[in-house]
Amino acid sequence: MHRACPIRIAKILTDNGKEFTDRLFASRARAPSGEHEFDQLCAEFGIEHRLTPPKSPQTNGMVERFNGRIGDVLKTNRFDSALDLEQTLMHYVHLNNTQLSQSAFMSRTPMQAMEDWHKSHPHLFAKSPRNRPGRVTYLSSA
Protein backbone atom coordinates (compact mmCIF):
# COMPACT_ATOMS: atom_id res chain seq x y z
CA MET A 1 0.00 0.00 0.00
CA HIS A 2 2.77 2.43 0.94
CA ARG A 3 4.87 2.09 -2.22
CA ALA A 4 1.90 1.97 -4.62
CA CYS A 5 0.11 5.06 -3.31
CA PRO A 6 1.22 8.44 -4.63
CA ILE A 7 -0.01 10.29 -1.54
CA ARG A 8 1.96 10.30 1.69
CA ILE A 9 -0.32 8.37 4.02
CA ALA A 10 -0.60 9.81 7.53
CA LYS A 11 -3.80 8.09 8.70
CA ILE A 12 -5.84 5.18 7.44
CA LEU A 13 -9.40 4.29 8.40
CA THR A 14 -10.49 0.66 8.11
CA ASP A 15 -13.42 -1.39 9.22
CA ASN A 16 -13.09 -4.07 11.88
CA GLY A 17 -12.41 -6.94 9.52
CA LYS A 18 -10.02 -9.59 10.76
CA GLU A 19 -7.61 -8.62 7.97
CA PHE A 20 -7.19 -5.22 9.68
CA THR A 21 -7.58 -5.74 13.42
CA ASP A 22 -7.87 -8.08 16.37
CA ARG A 23 -10.33 -5.65 18.00
CA LEU A 24 -13.38 -7.92 17.82
CA PHE A 25 -13.04 -11.44 19.12
CA ALA A 26 -15.94 -13.88 19.53
CA SER A 27 -18.44 -11.01 19.16
CA ARG A 28 -17.05 -9.13 22.16
CA ALA A 29 -15.67 -5.69 21.47
CA ARG A 30 -12.29 -4.95 22.96
CA ALA A 31 -9.48 -2.55 22.35
CA PRO A 32 -7.11 -3.49 19.53
CA SER A 33 -3.84 -4.93 20.82
CA GLY A 34 -1.64 -3.23 18.24
CA GLU A 35 -0.05 -6.63 17.60
CA HIS A 36 -2.07 -7.36 14.44
CA GLU A 37 0.03 -7.62 11.27
CA PHE A 38 -1.77 -4.64 9.69
CA ASP A 39 -1.17 -2.51 12.81
CA GLN A 40 2.50 -3.42 12.73
CA LEU A 41 2.75 -2.55 9.03
CA CYS A 42 1.13 0.83 9.67
CA ALA A 43 3.49 1.48 12.59
CA GLU A 44 6.48 0.56 10.41
CA PHE A 45 5.53 3.30 7.95
CA GLY A 46 4.45 5.83 10.58
CA ILE A 47 0.76 5.59 9.61
CA GLU A 48 -1.94 6.07 12.24
CA HIS A 49 -4.47 3.22 11.97
CA ARG A 50 -8.02 4.17 12.94
CA LEU A 51 -11.00 1.82 13.12
CA THR A 52 -14.62 2.56 12.27
CA PRO A 53 -17.19 1.94 14.99
CA PRO A 54 -18.53 -1.64 14.85
CA LYS A 55 -21.57 -2.18 12.62
CA SER A 56 -21.34 1.22 10.90
CA PRO A 57 -20.91 0.57 7.14
CA GLN A 58 -22.09 4.12 6.38
CA THR A 59 -18.75 5.38 7.75
CA ASN A 60 -17.00 3.74 4.81
CA GLY A 61 -19.65 4.69 2.24
CA MET A 62 -17.36 5.04 -0.78
CA VAL A 63 -15.59 1.77 -0.01
CA GLU A 64 -18.90 -0.05 0.57
CA ARG A 65 -20.24 1.25 -2.77
CA PHE A 66 -17.09 0.18 -4.60
CA ASN A 67 -17.22 -3.27 -2.97
CA GLY A 68 -20.88 -3.55 -3.97
CA ARG A 69 -20.00 -2.79 -7.56
CA ILE A 70 -17.21 -5.38 -7.50
CA GLY A 71 -19.76 -7.86 -6.12
CA ASP A 72 -22.05 -7.05 -9.07
CA VAL A 73 -19.18 -7.69 -11.51
CA LEU A 74 -18.48 -11.04 -9.84
CA LYS A 75 -22.16 -12.07 -9.90
CA THR A 76 -22.77 -11.15 -13.53
CA ASN A 77 -19.66 -12.61 -15.16
CA ARG A 78 -18.29 -16.05 -15.68
CA PHE A 79 -14.53 -16.37 -15.56
CA ASP A 80 -12.57 -18.99 -17.48
CA SER A 81 -9.48 -18.70 -15.33
CA ALA A 82 -7.87 -16.82 -12.48
CA LEU A 83 -6.14 -14.66 -15.09
CA ASP A 84 -9.52 -13.83 -16.66
CA LEU A 85 -10.86 -12.83 -13.21
CA GLU A 86 -7.78 -10.71 -12.49
CA GLN A 87 -7.96 -8.93 -15.87
CA THR A 88 -11.69 -8.25 -15.43
CA LEU A 89 -11.16 -6.78 -11.96
CA MET A 90 -8.20 -4.66 -13.10
CA HIS A 91 -10.28 -3.39 -16.04
CA TYR A 92 -13.11 -2.46 -13.69
CA VAL A 93 -10.75 -0.67 -11.29
CA HIS A 94 -9.37 1.29 -14.24
CA LEU A 95 -12.89 2.24 -15.38
CA ASN A 96 -13.85 3.22 -11.84
CA ASN A 97 -10.78 5.44 -11.50
CA THR A 98 -10.95 7.10 -14.91
CA GLN A 99 -14.53 6.96 -16.25
CA LEU A 100 -17.04 6.93 -13.38
CA SER A 101 -17.58 10.38 -11.94
CA GLN A 102 -18.52 10.43 -8.28
CA SER A 103 -20.49 12.97 -6.29
CA ALA A 104 -17.93 12.80 -3.46
CA PHE A 105 -15.42 14.24 -5.95
CA MET A 106 -17.78 16.95 -7.23
CA SER A 107 -18.76 14.90 -10.31
CA ARG A 108 -15.17 14.13 -11.23
CA THR A 109 -13.48 10.77 -11.53
CA PRO A 110 -11.12 9.67 -8.76
CA MET A 111 -8.17 10.20 -11.11
CA GLN A 112 -9.30 13.75 -11.99
CA ALA A 113 -9.73 14.55 -8.31
CA MET A 114 -6.27 13.18 -7.50
CA GLU A 115 -4.63 15.14 -10.31
CA ASP A 116 -6.35 18.34 -9.15
CA TRP A 117 -5.34 17.67 -5.55
CA HIS A 118 -1.75 17.09 -6.70
CA LYS A 119 -1.72 20.47 -8.46
CA SER A 120 -2.98 22.32 -5.40
CA HIS A 121 -1.18 20.28 -2.70
CA PRO A 122 1.99 18.78 -4.24
CA HIS A 123 3.70 18.59 -0.83
CA LEU A 124 1.26 15.84 0.21
CA PHE A 125 2.40 13.53 -2.58
CA ALA A 126 5.35 11.18 -2.65
CA LYS A 127 4.78 10.59 -6.38
CA SER A 128 3.01 12.33 -9.21
CA PRO A 129 -0.21 10.58 -10.31
CA ARG A 130 -0.32 9.76 -14.02
CA ASN A 131 -2.96 7.93 -15.98
CA ARG A 132 -2.06 5.70 -18.89
CA PRO A 133 -4.57 3.82 -21.07
CA GLY A 134 -5.29 0.42 -19.60
CA ARG A 135 -4.08 1.17 -16.09
CA VAL A 136 -3.23 3.82 -13.57
CA THR A 137 0.44 4.26 -12.77
CA TYR A 138 2.41 6.59 -10.57
CA LEU A 139 5.66 8.24 -11.55
CA SER A 140 8.26 9.39 -9.09
CA SER A 141 8.32 13.15 -8.64
CA ALA A 142 11.59 14.67 -9.70
TIMAR-561054 format. One line per field, with one value per atom (N, C-alpha, C, O, CB): atom name; chain; x, y, z; residue number from 1. Coordinates in steps of 0.02 Angstrom, whole numbers, always signed. Glycine has a CB too. Layout:
N
name (CA/...)
chain (A/...)
xx (X/...)
yy (Y/...)
zz (Z/...)
resi (NUM/...)
***
This chain:
142
name (N/CA/C/O/CB/N/CA/C/O/CB/N/CA/C/O/CB/N/CA/C/O/CB/N/CA/C/O/CB/N/CA/C/O/CB/N/CA/C/O/CB/N/CA/C/O/CB/N/CA/C/O/CB/N/CA/C/O/CB/N/CA/C/O/CB/N/CA/C/O/CB/N/CA/C/O/CB/N/CA/C/O/CB/N/CA/C/O/CB/N/CA/C/O/CB/N/CA/C/O/CB/N/CA/C/O/CB/N/CA/C/O/CB/N/CA/C/O/CB/N/CA/C/O/CB/N/CA/C/O/CB/N/CA/C/O/CB/N/CA/C/O/CB/N/CA/C/O/CB/N/CA/C/O/CB/N/CA/C/O/CB/N/CA/C/O/CB/N/CA/C/O/CB/N/CA/C/O/CB/N/CA/C/O/CB/N/CA/C/O/CB/N/CA/C/O/CB/N/CA/C/O/CB/N/CA/C/O/CB/N/CA/C/O/CB/N/CA/C/O/CB/N/CA/C/O/CB/N/CA/C/O/CB/N/CA/C/O/CB/N/CA/C/O/CB/N/CA/C/O/CB/N/CA/C/O/CB/N/CA/C/O/CB/N/CA/C/O/CB/N/CA/C/O/CB/N/CA/C/O/CB/N/CA/C/O/CB/N/CA/C/O/CB/N/CA/C/O/CB/N/CA/C/O/CB/N/CA/C/O/CB/N/CA/C/O/CB/N/CA/C/O/CB/N/CA/C/O/CB/N/CA/C/O/CB/N/CA/C/O/CB/N/CA/C/O/CB/N/CA/C/O/CB/N/CA/C/O/CB/N/CA/C/O/CB/N/CA/C/O/CB/N/CA/C/O/CB/N/CA/C/O/CB/N/CA/C/O/CB/N/CA/C/O/CB/N/CA/C/O/CB/N/CA/C/O/CB/N/CA/C/O/CB/N/CA/C/O/CB/N/CA/C/O/CB/N/CA/C/O/CB/N/CA/C/O/CB/N/CA/C/O/CB/N/CA/C/O/CB/N/CA/C/O/CB/N/CA/C/O/CB/N/CA/C/O/CB/N/CA/C/O/CB/N/CA/C/O/CB/N/CA/C/O/CB/N/CA/C/O/CB/N/CA/C/O/CB/N/CA/C/O/CB/N/CA/C/O/CB/N/CA/C/O/CB/N/CA/C/O/CB/N/CA/C/O/CB/N/CA/C/O/CB/N/CA/C/O/CB/N/CA/C/O/CB/N/CA/C/O/CB/N/CA/C/O/CB/N/CA/C/O/CB/N/CA/C/O/CB/N/CA/C/O/CB/N/CA/C/O/CB/N/CA/C/O/CB/N/CA/C/O/CB/N/CA/C/O/CB/N/CA/C/O/CB/N/CA/C/O/CB/N/CA/C/O/CB/N/CA/C/O/CB/N/CA/C/O/CB/N/CA/C/O/CB/N/CA/C/O/CB/N/CA/C/O/CB/N/CA/C/O/CB/N/CA/C/O/CB/N/CA/C/O/CB/N/CA/C/O/CB/N/CA/C/O/CB/N/CA/C/O/CB/N/CA/C/O/CB/N/CA/C/O/CB/N/CA/C/O/CB/N/CA/C/O/CB/N/CA/C/O/CB/N/CA/C/O/CB/N/CA/C/O/CB/N/CA/C/O/CB/N/CA/C/O/CB/N/CA/C/O/CB/N/CA/C/O/CB/N/CA/C/O/CB/N/CA/C/O/CB/N/CA/C/O/CB/N/CA/C/O/CB/N/CA/C/O/CB/N/CA/C/O/CB/N/CA/C/O/CB/N/CA/C/O/CB/N/CA/C/O/CB/N/CA/C/O/CB/N/CA/C/O/CB/N/CA/C/O/CB/N/CA/C/O/CB/N/CA/C/O/CB/N/CA/C/O/CB/N/CA/C/O/CB/N/CA/C/O/CB)
chain (A/A/A/A/A/A/A/A/A/A/A/A/A/A/A/A/A/A/A/A/A/A/A/A/A/A/A/A/A/A/A/A/A/A/A/A/A/A/A/A/A/A/A/A/A/A/A/A/A/A/A/A/A/A/A/A/A/A/A/A/A/A/A/A/A/A/A/A/A/A/A/A/A/A/A/A/A/A/A/A/A/A/A/A/A/A/A/A/A/A/A/A/A/A/A/A/A/A/A/A/A/A/A/A/A/A/A/A/A/A/A/A/A/A/A/A/A/A/A/A/A/A/A/A/A/A/A/A/A/A/A/A/A/A/A/A/A/A/A/A/A/A/A/A/A/A/A/A/A/A/A/A/A/A/A/A/A/A/A/A/A/A/A/A/A/A/A/A/A/A/A/A/A/A/A/A/A/A/A/A/A/A/A/A/A/A/A/A/A/A/A/A/A/A/A/A/A/A/A/A/A/A/A/A/A/A/A/A/A/A/A/A/A/A/A/A/A/A/A/A/A/A/A/A/A/A/A/A/A/A/A/A/A/A/A/A/A/A/A/A/A/A/A/A/A/A/A/A/A/A/A/A/A/A/A/A/A/A/A/A/A/A/A/A/A/A/A/A/A/A/A/A/A/A/A/A/A/A/A/A/A/A/A/A/A/A/A/A/A/A/A/A/A/A/A/A/A/A/A/A/A/A/A/A/A/A/A/A/A/A/A/A/A/A/A/A/A/A/A/A/A/A/A/A/A/A/A/A/A/A/A/A/A/A/A/A/A/A/A/A/A/A/A/A/A/A/A/A/A/A/A/A/A/A/A/A/A/A/A/A/A/A/A/A/A/A/A/A/A/A/A/A/A/A/A/A/A/A/A/A/A/A/A/A/A/A/A/A/A/A/A/A/A/A/A/A/A/A/A/A/A/A/A/A/A/A/A/A/A/A/A/A/A/A/A/A/A/A/A/A/A/A/A/A/A/A/A/A/A/A/A/A/A/A/A/A/A/A/A/A/A/A/A/A/A/A/A/A/A/A/A/A/A/A/A/A/A/A/A/A/A/A/A/A/A/A/A/A/A/A/A/A/A/A/A/A/A/A/A/A/A/A/A/A/A/A/A/A/A/A/A/A/A/A/A/A/A/A/A/A/A/A/A/A/A/A/A/A/A/A/A/A/A/A/A/A/A/A/A/A/A/A/A/A/A/A/A/A/A/A/A/A/A/A/A/A/A/A/A/A/A/A/A/A/A/A/A/A/A/A/A/A/A/A/A/A/A/A/A/A/A/A/A/A/A/A/A/A/A/A/A/A/A/A/A/A/A/A/A/A/A/A/A/A/A/A/A/A/A/A/A/A/A/A/A/A/A/A/A/A/A/A/A/A/A/A/A/A/A/A/A/A/A/A/A/A/A/A/A/A/A/A/A/A/A/A/A/A/A/A/A/A/A/A/A/A/A/A/A/A/A/A/A/A/A/A/A/A/A/A/A/A/A/A/A/A/A/A/A/A/A/A/A/A/A/A/A/A/A/A/A/A/A/A/A/A/A/A/A/A/A/A/A/A/A/A/A/A/A/A/A/A/A/A/A/A/A/A/A/A/A/A/A/A/A/A/A/A/A/A)
xx (+41/+0/+44/+28/-47/+97/+138/+176/+179/+188/+205/+243/+199/+219/+289/+139/+95/+57/+37/+46/+47/+6/+48/+102/-27/+22/+61/+58/+101/+37/+8/-1/+36/+35/-76/+67/+98/+41/+1/+145/+39/-16/+2/+53/-31/-40/-30/-77/-58/-40/-139/-190/-228/-237/-238/-251/-292/-351/-342/-250/-409/-470/-493/-504/-526/-501/-525/-584/-599/-468/-618/-671/-639/-578/-724/-679/-655/-644/-647/-703/-633/-620/-558/-511/-614/-558/-501/-436/-382/-516/-441/-381/-348/-291/-396/-385/-360/-348/-307/-406/-383/-379/-396/-428/-425/-373/-394/-441/-450/-331/-473/-517/-577/-593/-541/-610/-669/-651/-623/-725/-668/-652/-712/-734/-589/-739/-797/-855/-887/-777/-867/-922/-917/-966/-986/-861/-852/-803/-746/-826/-827/-783/-729/-741/-824/-670/-614/-567/-571/-579/-523/-474/-426/-407/-435/-405/-355/-289/-271/-345/-255/-192/-133/-84/-176/-139/-82/-33/+16/-47/-47/-2/-23/+13/-1/-80/-103/-54/-23/-175/-46/+2/-10/+37/-2/-74/-89/-68/-40/-164/-81/-59/+18/+44/-82/+52/+125/+151/+200/+154/+118/+137/+127/+170/+98/+70/+57/+109/+136/-14/+125/+175/+243/+279/+180/+260/+324/+331/+386/+332/+275/+277/+253/+244/+234/+243/+222/+151/+137/+270/+108/+38/-7/-3/+16/-49/-97/-155/-188/-122/-169/-224/-284/-282/-202/-338/-401/-452/-449/-428/-498/-550/-619/-632/-547/-662/-731/-767/-747/-768/-820/-860/-889/-906/-916/-896/-926/-996/-1034/-929/-1012/-1078/-1098/-1154/-1131/-1052/-1067/-1041/-994/-1036/-1070/-1045/-1052/-1015/-1083/-1097/-1105/-1042/-1031/-1164/-1000/-938/-891/-854/-903/-892/-850/-891/-883/-814/-935/-983/-952/-977/-1019/-898/-868/-840/-847/-812/-808/-780/-835/-830/-736/-889/-945/-977/-995/-998/-983/-1012/-966/-990/-1023/-902/-854/-857/-859/-783/-857/-861/-926/-926/-855/-981/-1044/-1040/-1067/-1099/-1008/-1000/-956/-970/-970/-903/-860/-902/-896/-799/-944/-988/-1034/-1046/-1030/-1060/-1102/-1063/-1089/-1131/-1001/-959/-949/-953/-890/-936/-924/-987/-982/-899/-1045/-1108/-1130/-1164/-1162/-1112/-1139/-1090/-1104/-1160/-1032/-983/-962/-962/-922/-944/-914/-842/-826/-953/-798/-727/-698/-712/-690/-658/-629/-566/-544/-614/-536/-474/-462/-496/-414/-413/-393/-367/-378/-340/-333/-307/-365/-363/-262/-417/-476/-509/-528/-527/-515/-543/-500/-526/-548/-434/-389/-394/-397/-317/-394/-398/-464/-466/-389/-519/-584/-585/-609/-640/-559/-558/-513/-530/-535/-455/-410/-442/-435/-343/-479/-514/-567/-575/-546/-604/-655/-625/-651/-696/-571/-538/-516/-524/-477/-489/-469/-529/-526/-435/-584/-645/-670/-689/-699/-670/-692/-650/-676/-690/-585/-539/-539/-525/-470/-555/-547/-612/-613/-500/-666/-726/-788/-834/-740/-792/-852/-845/-809/-866/-881/-879/-917/-965/-909/-896/-926/-944/-906/-878/-1001/-1025/-976/-968/-1095/-944/-897/-838/-804/-871/-825/-771/-798/-767/-727/-857/-889/-897/-878/-849/-924/-938/-876/-878/-986/-820/-758/-742/-769/-700/-697/-674/-622/-594/-645/-609/-556/-489/-452/-548/-473/-408/-407/-356/-395/-462/-465/-457/-421/-531/-491/-487/-415/-390/-535/-382/-314/-266/-222/-290/-275/-232/-241/-193/-246/-304/-318/-288/-258/-393/-295/-267/-191/-160/-289/-160/-88/-65/-14/-64/-104/-86/-89/-47/-133/-140/-149/-112/-101/-222/-93/-59/-1/-1/-110/+46/+99/+141/+170/+145/+145/+185/+156/+191/+190/+93/+63/+78/+61/-12/+109/+120/+192/+239/+100/+201/+268/+284/+343/+272/+232/+239/+187/+137/+232/+198/+151/+102/+125/+187/+37/-11/-13/-17/-81/-12/-16/-61/-58/+54/-103/-148/-123/-105/-220/-121/-103/-158/-187/-34/-175/-228/-216/-161/-234/-269/-264/-249/-264/-213/-218/-204/-181/-160/-152/-185/-162/-92/-82/-211/-45/+22/+43/+11/+72/+96/+121/+195/+233/+108/+214/+283/+315/+283/+288/+378/+413/+419/+433/+482/+408/+416/+490/+529/+381/+508/+579/+593/+650/+600)
yy (-59/+0/+62/+111/+0/+62/+122/+140/+198/+111/+90/+104/+119/+157/+46/+90/+99/+164/+189/+42/+193/+253/+316/+323/+256/+361/+422/+472/+516/+455/+467/+514/+489/+429/+526/+534/+515/+500/+543/+572/+440/+418/+434/+411/+343/+474/+491/+451/+429/+566/+441/+405/+360/+377/+454/+303/+259/+235/+217/+199/+235/+214/+149/+145/+269/+98/+33/+11/+38/-20/-39/-70/-119/-120/-106/-158/-203/-275/-322/-204/-281/-347/-378/-344/-342/-445/-479/-469/-482/-553/-446/-431/-366/-352/-427/-325/-261/-256/-216/-208/-296/-287/-350/-396/-231/-351/-404/-374/-402/-436/-318/-283/-325/-327/-218/-357/-396/-470/-497/-384/-501/-572/-607/-588/-582/-656/-694/-647/-655/-737/-598/-550/-505/-472/-588/-502/-456/-402/-415/-494/-341/-285/-277/-285/-219/-261/-247/-201/-191/-313/-173/-127/-168/-223/-87/-140/-175/-180/-135/-139/-235/-246/-208/-195/-321/-192/-162/-213/-196/-114/-277/-331/-362/-403/-386/-341/-368/-350/-297/-342/-392/-381/-314/-279/-438/-296/-232/-173/-124/-227/-178/-125/-118/-62/-141/-173/-171/-141/-103/-242/-156/-128/-52/-14/-160/-30/+41/+75/+128/+54/+45/+74/+79/+128/+32/+28/+28/+88/+116/-36/+109/+165/+231/+280/+150/+231/+292/+313/+373/+347/+265/+279/+265/+211/+237/+313/+304/+262/+281/+372/+205/+161/+174/+164/+86/+197/+208/+156/+131/+281/+140/+91/+124/+167/+33/+103/+128/+97/+44/+112/+129/+97/+32/+28/+145/-19/-82/-71/-29/-132/-109/-109/-39/-17/-135/-6/+61/+66/+104/+117/+27/+28/+97/+111/-22/+140/+206/+248/+295/+242/+232/+269/+261/+306/+245/+203/+187/+186/+141/+119/+235/+235/+224/+182/+298/+260/+252/+182/+152/+304/+155/+88/+37/-10/+73/+45/-2/-2/-54/+15/+57/+62/+28/-9/+136/+41/+9/-67/-103/+35/-91/-163/-193/-249/-179/-155/-177/-184/-231/-130/-136/-139/-198/-232/-74/-210/-269/-332/-378/-270/-335/-393/-403/-460/-384/-348/-353/-381/-423/-284/-358/-384/-460/-498/-348/-481/-552/-594/-651/-562/-567/-604/-609/-657/-571/-560/-558/-581/-576/-488/-606/-630/-701/-722/-584/-737/-803/-798/-770/-858/-824/-818/-886/-936/-790/-887/-949/-969/-1027/-943/-921/-935/-880/-829/-941/-892/-841/-779/-723/-869/-789/-733/-692/-630/-758/-726/-691/-650/-592/-742/-678/-641/-580/-525/-688/-590/-535/-479/-421/-561/-497/-447/-409/-348/-479/-444/-412/-363/-307/-465/-384/-339/-278/-222/-377/-289/-233/-185/-124/-260/-212/-169/-128/-68/-212/-160/-123/-69/-13/-171/-84/-33/+26/+83/-64/+11/+65/+107/+168/+35/+75/+112/+153/+211/+64/+125/+161/+223/+276/+115/+217/+272/+326/+384/+246/+307/+355/+374/+423/+327/+335/+348/+363/+397/+289/+339/+347/+407/+405/+283/+460/+519/+504/+464/+581/+535/+522/+587/+635/+480/+587/+648/+670/+730/+638/+622/+640/+680/+715/+577/+675/+712/+767/+786/+664/+794/+848/+830/+868/+913/+771/+745/+737/+742/+791/+723/+707/+634/+603/+753/+607/+539/+540/+593/+507/+484/+483/+508/+542/+413/+489/+510/+586/+618/+473/+615/+687/+723/+772/+708/+697/+727/+723/+771/+693/+666/+659/+706/+735/+586/+712/+757/+829/+867/+750/+849/+917/+928/+981/+930/+879/+884/+889/+926/+823/+851/+854/+924/+949/+802/+956/+1024/+1074/+1118/+1046/+1067/+1116/+1099/+1143/+1124/+1036/+1014/+966/+910/+980/+986/+939/+913/+858/+973/+950/+929/+867/+835/+986/+851/+792/+728/+673/+801/+734/+677/+653/+694/+694/+589/+559/+548/+546/+492/+541/+529/+570/+592/+454/+580/+616/+567/+520/+659/+576/+529/+540/+597/+537/+486/+488/+432/+376/+483/+447/+397/+376/+418/+423/+312/+285/+238/+204/+248/+236/+191/+120/+93/+193/+90/+21/+13/-39/-15/+63/+59/+125/+170/+5/+131/+191/+177/+125/+213/+221/+213/+276/+328/+195/+272/+330/+338/+290/+321/+398/+412/+449/+489/+454/+434/+470/+543/+561/+439/+585/+657/+673/+647/+698/+715/+734/+797/+820/+742)
zz (+0/+0/+0/-35/+60/+38/+47/-17/-36/+104/-50/-111/-171/-215/-127/-173/-231/-230/-283/-234/-173/-166/-177/-149/-96/-219/-232/-175/-170/-294/-132/-77/-15/-1/-62/+21/+84/+134/+149/+112/+157/+201/+273/+298/+192/+306/+377/+421/+475/+389/+397/+435/+387/+328/+472/+412/+372/+415/+473/+345/+386/+420/+389/+328/+416/+430/+406/+447/+501/+408/+421/+461/+510/+517/+415/+542/+594/+569/+608/+652/+505/+476/+505/+525/+400/+507/+538/+499/+525/+543/+436/+398/+421/+404/+324/+461/+484/+559/+581/+464/+598/+671/+710/+685/+692/+772/+818/+871/+925/+853/+854/+900/+922/+981/+868/+875/+891/+894/+847/+839/+948/+956/+987/+1041/+1000/+952/+976/+995/+1046/+1037/+951/+958/+1019/+1037/+961/+1051/+1108/+1087/+1068/+1172/+1091/+1073/+1126/+1186/+1066/+1103/+1148/+1112/+1051/+1171/+1148/+1117/+1074/+1092/+1172/+1017/+977/+1015/+1053/+909/+1004/+1041/+1011/+1045/+1042/+946/+912/+886/+853/+958/+901/+880/+813/+785/+933/+786/+722/+667/+669/+705/+618/+564/+528/+511/+513/+518/+484/+529/+504/+468/+594/+641/+639/+640/+713/+637/+637/+572/+572/+646/+515/+451/+452/+429/+394/+478/+484/+528/+510/+512/+584/+629/+595/+605/+693/+556/+521/+475/+467/+480/+444/+397/+429/+393/+337/+495/+529/+512/+511/+513/+499/+481/+541/+571/+419/+558/+612/+586/+537/+640/+619/+598/+643/+703/+603/+611/+647/+625/+569/+634/+671/+656/+658/+700/+706/+612/+614/+673/+697/+547/+697/+750/+723/+664/+775/+765/+743/+714/+738/+800/+663/+631/+606/+619/+679/+572/+545/+473/+460/+589/+426/+357/+324/+277/+316/+348/+319/+328/+289/+350/+377/+388/+328/+311/+452/+298/+241/+177/+136/+251/+168/+112/+44/+5/+111/+28/-39/-48/-101/-50/+4/+0/-7/-48/+62/+32/+29/-41/-67/+82/-71/-138/-189/-232/-158/-184/-230/-222/-272/-217/-160/-148/-175/-201/-74/-170/-198/-274/-303/-179/-305/-378/-399/-448/-405/-361/-375/-367/-408/-327/-315/-306/-366/-386/-243/-394/-453/-513/-550/-472/-521/-575/-566/-615/-577/-505/-492/-503/-527/-421/-487/-495/-567/-586/-455/-608/-676/-729/-789/-692/-709/-758/-741/-683/-760/-793/-784/-806/-858/-825/-765/-778/-797/-764/-717/-849/-874/-837/-839/-947/-802/-766/-715/-713/-816/-673/-624/-660/-638/-575/-715/-754/-783/-782/-812/-807/-833/-778/-790/-861/-718/-661/-644/-636/-599/-640/-625/-676/-658/-620/-740/-793/-791/-802/-862/-777/-772/-714/-721/-763/-656/-598/-610/-592/-536/-641/-655/-705/-698/-684/-754/-802/-766/-779/-858/-721/-684/-640/-638/-642/-607/-565/-608/-588/-527/-666/-712/-732/-730/-775/-751/-769/-711/-719/-793/-652/-592/-581/-565/-530/-589/-575/-628/-614/-567/-690/-745/-782/-818/-795/-773/-813/-771/-795/-856/-710/-669/-623/-573/-628/-640/-597/-533/-533/-633/-479/-414/-379/-381/-370/-348/-314/-259/-246/-285/-226/-173/-200/-162/-139/-265/-298/-342/-391/-339/-324/-362/-436/-480/-354/-448/-516/-559/-620/-551/-526/-561/-548/-503/-540/-589/-577/-521/-508/-642/-489/-438/-465/-430/-410/-527/-556/-567/-555/-622/-591/-600/-532/-527/-634/-482/-415/-389/-359/-366/-400/-375/-412/-382/-382/-477/-516/-493/-487/-591/-482/-458/-388/-375/-456/-345/-278/-281/-242/-235/-327/-335/-356/-333/-386/-400/-423/-366/-360/-480/-323/-270/-205/-163/-255/-197/-135/-150/-125/-86/-192/-212/-153/-158/-262/-99/-41/-7/+32/+9/-20/+11/-28/-5/+16/-85/-129/-128/-128/-200/-127/-133/-206/-226/-94/-247/-319/-356/-326/-336/-419/-461/-493/-526/-514/-484/-516/-591/-615/-485/-628/-701/-724/-698/-734/-772/-799/-868/-910/-803/-879/-945/-967/-925/-942/-1031/-1054/-1030/-1036/-1130/-1002/-980/-907/-878/-1019/-876/-805/-777/-814/-792/-713/-679/-651/-619/-622/-665/-639/-603/-610/-695/-566/-528/-543/-538/-452/-561/-577/-519/-486/-642/-508/-454/-471/-529/-443/-422/-432/-434/-394/-376/-480/-485/-448/-446/-557)
resi (1/1/1/1/1/2/2/2/2/2/3/3/3/3/3/4/4/4/4/4/5/5/5/5/5/6/6/6/6/6/7/7/7/7/7/8/8/8/8/8/9/9/9/9/9/10/10/10/10/10/11/11/11/11/11/12/12/12/12/12/13/13/13/13/13/14/14/14/14/14/15/15/15/15/15/16/16/16/16/16/17/17/17/17/17/18/18/18/18/18/19/19/19/19/19/20/20/20/20/20/21/21/21/21/21/22/22/22/22/22/23/23/23/23/23/24/24/24/24/24/25/25/25/25/25/26/26/26/26/26/27/27/27/27/27/28/28/28/28/28/29/29/29/29/29/30/30/30/30/30/31/31/31/31/31/32/32/32/32/32/33/33/33/33/33/34/34/34/34/34/35/35/35/35/35/36/36/36/36/36/37/37/37/37/37/38/38/38/38/38/39/39/39/39/39/40/40/40/40/40/41/41/41/41/41/42/42/42/42/42/43/43/43/43/43/44/44/44/44/44/45/45/45/45/45/46/46/46/46/46/47/47/47/47/47/48/48/48/48/48/49/49/49/49/49/50/50/50/50/50/51/51/51/51/51/52/52/52/52/52/53/53/53/53/53/54/54/54/54/54/55/55/55/55/55/56/56/56/56/56/57/57/57/57/57/58/58/58/58/58/59/59/59/59/59/60/60/60/60/60/61/61/61/61/61/62/62/62/62/62/63/63/63/63/63/64/64/64/64/64/65/65/65/65/65/66/66/66/66/66/67/67/67/67/67/68/68/68/68/68/69/69/69/69/69/70/70/70/70/70/71/71/71/71/71/72/72/72/72/72/73/73/73/73/73/74/74/74/74/74/75/75/75/75/75/76/76/76/76/76/77/77/77/77/77/78/78/78/78/78/79/79/79/79/79/80/80/80/80/80/81/81/81/81/81/82/82/82/82/82/83/83/83/83/83/84/84/84/84/84/85/85/85/85/85/86/86/86/86/86/87/87/87/87/87/88/88/88/88/88/89/89/89/89/89/90/90/90/90/90/91/91/91/91/91/92/92/92/92/92/93/93/93/93/93/94/94/94/94/94/95/95/95/95/95/96/96/96/96/96/97/97/97/97/97/98/98/98/98/98/99/99/99/99/99/100/100/100/100/100/101/101/101/101/101/102/102/102/102/102/103/103/103/103/103/104/104/104/104/104/105/105/105/105/105/106/106/106/106/106/107/107/107/107/107/108/108/108/108/108/109/109/109/109/109/110/110/110/110/110/111/111/111/111/111/112/112/112/112/112/113/113/113/113/113/114/114/114/114/114/115/115/115/115/115/116/116/116/116/116/117/117/117/117/117/118/118/118/118/118/119/119/119/119/119/120/120/120/120/120/121/121/121/121/121/122/122/122/122/122/123/123/123/123/123/124/124/124/124/124/125/125/125/125/125/126/126/126/126/126/127/127/127/127/127/128/128/128/128/128/129/129/129/129/129/130/130/130/130/130/131/131/131/131/131/132/132/132/132/132/133/133/133/133/133/134/134/134/134/134/135/135/135/135/135/136/136/136/136/136/137/137/137/137/137/138/138/138/138/138/139/139/139/139/139/140/140/140/140/140/141/141/141/141/141/142/142/142/142/142)
***
